[in-house]
Amino acid sequence: MEQVLLLNASPRSTESSSAIYLSHLETALKKQEVSCSSVTLSSDNHHELGDQLFHSDKVVMAFPLYADCIPSTLLSFWNYIEQQASEYNTRPKIYVVINCGYLEHTDNDIAISIVKQFCIQVGFEYGFALKIGSGEMIMTIPFKFMVIAKLKKMSKLICSEASTEDLYVQMPLGKKMFVKKE
Amino acid sequence: MQTLLLTDVQLMYSELPLHLQEAKIVDVQSANVSPCIGCYTCWIKTPGKCVFKDDAVQINRDIIQCETVIYISRVKYGCYDTPLKRILDRTNPIQQQLLRLHENEIHQVQRDVKQKDVIIIGYGDISDEEKHIFENLVARNALHMSYRNYQVIFCKKEGIAEVLKGISDS
């Protein structure tokens, strides 16, 4: 059976929005009888998670945008993965759930480009990403259903291996409503 | 302090042009900086103050006060490499939780940060695609962190000293 690794790479660990997204994705994948493992990145489990990553068929990395791109903690893990790659002859397909605090999901685009470079340099196939705007707020308000619907769609696309553009979701609000009132 | 230089390569004092010999230089490889844990204490509970009392506290003070910052970082996957990125991730205390509209995009409100000129020296064996991504990344940082002017310079690691000599003090 195909093995999917759900990797929570948020620096906030299990208390993060990324953990919530992956929990919904795991539920959706298990309904399709996919074998999933959920793990959380920390500074002292690179070896263990690296081994799990290379023994998986597909990996979904979930993380927030930090200073417009990848959190340093995940970059550090990627460097470890690249160093270890020659020890393994398997390469999982990489999927991403990325969220930013700002409203616009397009703020995640540069980070997605960086993910693709990581995949090229290590020899991973890039699947697609779910880009979430207003990621900090969206799961605490009625628009939560929009994210869950996208995660269900993501689970189906991961299973079917259908090629797709990146998915996205954000709160359906105007920018002026989202920011501070002067 | 006029100029702050954050670098992930060790620089020889003698390699620096005269005007940079007065700069404050921080070796980001050896700096004691914990990764940001996204707790938002610096925005909500103790605005401007991080829960970690490590070298990033002084680095943030220096970033607030200086007029020019020079970043030197290996470019990895089109991104800053981990040591400098760890420090950039810890700059949340110099921004407020509040948001603003700037050029029809949502950005953070800065916390009394001096407008500054920023030079980013990205080094390594960098592909054209990585250069393109890195330039776009710096442009986003410039918008979010209110850079007055900025310049991205690419070079090989062994060419860093030459690039620094070419940076004028104007």
Contacts between the chains, C-beta under 8 A, distances in Angstrom:
chain1	res1	chain2	res2	distance
A	10	B	38	6.9
A	11	B	35	5.9
A	11	B	36	5.9
A	11	B	37	5.1
A	11	B	38	4.9
A	11	B	89	7.8
A	12	B	37	6.1
A	12	B	38	4.1
A	12	B	39	7.1
A	13	B	37	7.7
A	16	B	38	7.1
A	43	B	35	7.5
A	64	B	38	6.8
A	66	B	36	6.8
A	66	B	38	7.8
A	66	B	85	7.9
A	66	B	89	4.8
A	67	B	85	7.1
A	67	B	88	4.5
A	67	B	89	5.5
A	67	B	91	7.0
A	67	B	141	6.7
A	67	B	144	7.9
A	68	B	137	6.0
A	68	B	140	4.2
A	68	B	141	5.6
A	68	B	144	6.4
A	69	B	79	5.3
A	69	B	80	7.8
A	69	B	85	7.6
A	69	B	137	5.7
A	70	B	77	7.9
A	70	B	79	5.9
A	70	B	85	7.4
A	71	B	35	7.3
A	71	B	36	7.5
A	71	B	85	8.0
A	71	B	89	6.3
A	72	B	35	5.3
A	72	B	36	7.7
A	72	B	82	5.2
A	72	B	85	4.2
A	72	B	86	3.9
A	72	B	88	7.9
A	72	B	89	5.1
A	73	B	35	4.9
A	75	B	76	7.0
A	75	B	77	7.8
A	75	B	79	6.7
A	75	B	81	7.3
A	75	B	82	4.6
A	75	B	85	5.7
A	76	B	82	4.8
A	78	B	77	7.1
A	79	B	76	7.3
A	79	B	82	6.4
A	102	B	99	7.5
A	102	B	105	7.9
A	102	B	106	4.7
A	102	B	107	7.8
A	103	B	106	5.4
A	104	B	105	6.8
A	104	B	106	6.6
A	107	B	140	7.7
A	110	B	133	6.5
A	110	B	136	5.4
A	110	B	137	5.1
A	110	B	140	6.0
A	113	B	78	6.2
A	113	B	133	4.6
A	113	B	136	7.5
A	114	B	77	5.0
A	114	B	78	5.1
A	114	B	79	4.8
A	114	B	133	6.2
A	114	B	137	7.7
A	115	B	77	8.0
A	117	B	77	4.0
A	117	B	78	4.9
A	117	B	79	8.0
A	117	B	129	7.0
A	117	B	130	6.0
A	117	B	133	6.6
A	118	B	77	4.7
A	121	B	77	6.5
A	175	B	101	5.9
A	175	B	104	7.1
A	175	B	105	7.8
A	175	B	106	5.8
A	176	B	101	6.7
A	178	B	99	6.9
A	178	B	106	6.2
A	179	B	98	7.9
A	179	B	99	4.1
A	179	B	100	6.0
A	179	B	101	5.6
A	179	B	106	5.7
A	180	B	98	4.6
A	180	B	99	5.6
A	180	B	100	6.8
A	180	B	109	7.4
